[in-house]
Amino acid sequence: MAFSRRQVNILCADCSSMRVQIMGAGALGSLVGALMQLSGFDVIFVARGKQLSALKNRLRVSGLIEAELDVHAVAKPENADITFVTVKAYDTEEAAKKLAEVDPGIVCSLQNGVGNEEILQKYCDKVLGGVTSYAANLADYGHVVYAGEGLTYVGELDGRMSDEAFKVAEALRRAGIKAEAVSDIQFRIWAKAVVNAAINPITALCKVRNGMVVENDNLWKVARSVAEEGRKVMLKMGYDFDAVSEIKRVAEMTAKNRSSMLQDVEKGKRTEIDFINGAIVEKGREMGIDCPVNETLLHLIKGIERG
Ligand SMILES: NC(=O)c1ccc[n+]([C@@H]2O[C@H](COP(=O)([O-])OP(=O)(O)OC[C@H]3O[C@@H](n4cnc5c(N)ncnc54)[C@H](OP(=O)(O)O)[C@@H]3O)[C@@H](O)[C@H]2O)c1
């Protein structure tokens, strides 16, 4: 998708009356917020540290589009019509507590991992689940690279098709983001977690790009075991998911990418492993299904995080 300068300046009347908030304006949040602001929404960027200072100056977008924006960047959330949560999973609880101090409107997670929505529900009234395959990286504080277009799904956790889910999907679409309201968001959250459970830790531990998970027989053997464990857990939950085929498809489609977990490990940052492999192990334990390969990967990554 490409915006011309002229298009960027055209404000959509309906959008400008809607306040959209980005809770955690890092890579993904800055991209979603920028696309929404460029389409005329009134956007609040909640950030912290050096990213907050940089955003107070301006937000630069490069990659699939080029844009520079003056943004409303703040340290604390404000009242809004829709709040997208884009903090890392381990920061969800702290973000949720801050959102509880205001009226965040419809709160929609766009995060990876299992359990974010349940945490948000403890503090916020109206929570939707979300899954996105849009890709963004922070080149520098205040500079996001729009690395790839994808698909975004949002939905009620209980599978109802609600006005709120349609409203959020429609708002994203108005910003040029491919989005759909769905009745199976829980399935999609788990399916993405099972795929990430294979690709992320293997690439992070072996320091390889995603494609190698399929190309290297040894790595593929581990990935298949992770997939099989995830498939069994999901089946017990009532979801029939062909995890092996999907992991192969995603690894091949993103062959040249360096996974976010690989990047986090290289930067010495914390990872989302607890909410990916950790969540599969925990759910398996609850349902009497052993997940030894997921558990091994969990401990190896946590070992690196602490080492
Ligand atoms: N990036 C992608 O392409 C992509 C695609 C799909 C899904 N996701 C998922 O989306 C989520 C975000 O990923 P990301 O890559 O955008 O991560 P990120 O770049 O680390 O962005 C998260 C941002 O939230 C900030 N933050 C955390 N808690 C905050 C708080 N209480 N108040 C204000 N700011 C806060 C973080 O600040 P600090 O840096 O100080 O911690 C960081 O700037 C993850 O679950 C990820 O798996 C990402």
The ligand as a Gaussian input file, in Angstrom:
#p B3LYP/6-31G(d) Opt

LIG

0 1
 N        6.641000      -5.681000      15.420000
 C        5.872000      -6.446000      14.671000
 O        6.032000      -6.509000      13.443000
 C        4.769000      -7.262000      15.284000
 C        3.876000      -7.929000      14.445000
 C        2.839000      -8.675000      14.998000
 C        2.706000      -8.743000      16.368000
 N        3.606000      -8.103000      17.168000
 C        3.411000      -8.184000      18.617000
 O        3.026000      -6.875000      19.052000
 C        3.536000      -6.629000      20.371000
 C        4.456000      -5.412000      20.321000
 O        5.565000      -5.737000      19.502000
 P        6.607000      -4.619000      19.051000
 O        7.539000      -5.283000      18.126000
 O        5.892000      -3.415000      18.605000
 O        7.349000      -4.325000      20.441000
 P        8.109000      -2.990000      20.900000
 O        8.764000      -2.359000      19.725000
 O        8.939000      -3.371000      22.070000
 O        6.915000      -2.031000      21.340000
 C        6.304000      -2.052000      22.589000
 C        6.418000      -0.650000      23.150000
 O        5.565000      -0.506000      24.269000
 C        6.282000       0.263000      25.236000
 N        5.651000       0.076000      26.538000
 C        5.580000      -1.035000      27.292000
 N        4.868000      -0.794000      28.414000
 C        4.505000       0.509000      28.383000
 C        3.792000       1.353000      29.259000
 N        3.293000       0.901000      30.416000
 N        3.607000       2.648000      28.916000
 C        4.107000       3.121000      27.753000
 N        4.808000       2.364000      26.852000
 C        4.990000       1.066000      27.178000
 C        7.671000      -0.302000      25.142000
 O        8.634000       0.512000      25.812000
 P       10.070000      -0.135000      26.203000
 O       10.828000      -0.255000      24.909000
 O       10.631000       0.866000      27.138000
 O        9.835000      -1.468000      26.824000
 C        7.837000      -0.320000      23.622000
 O        8.197000       0.954000      23.125000
 C        4.243000      -7.927000      20.770000
 O        3.352000      -8.767000      21.451000
 C        4.637000      -8.546000      19.432000
 O        4.828000      -9.942000      19.514000
 C        4.620000      -7.346000      16.669000

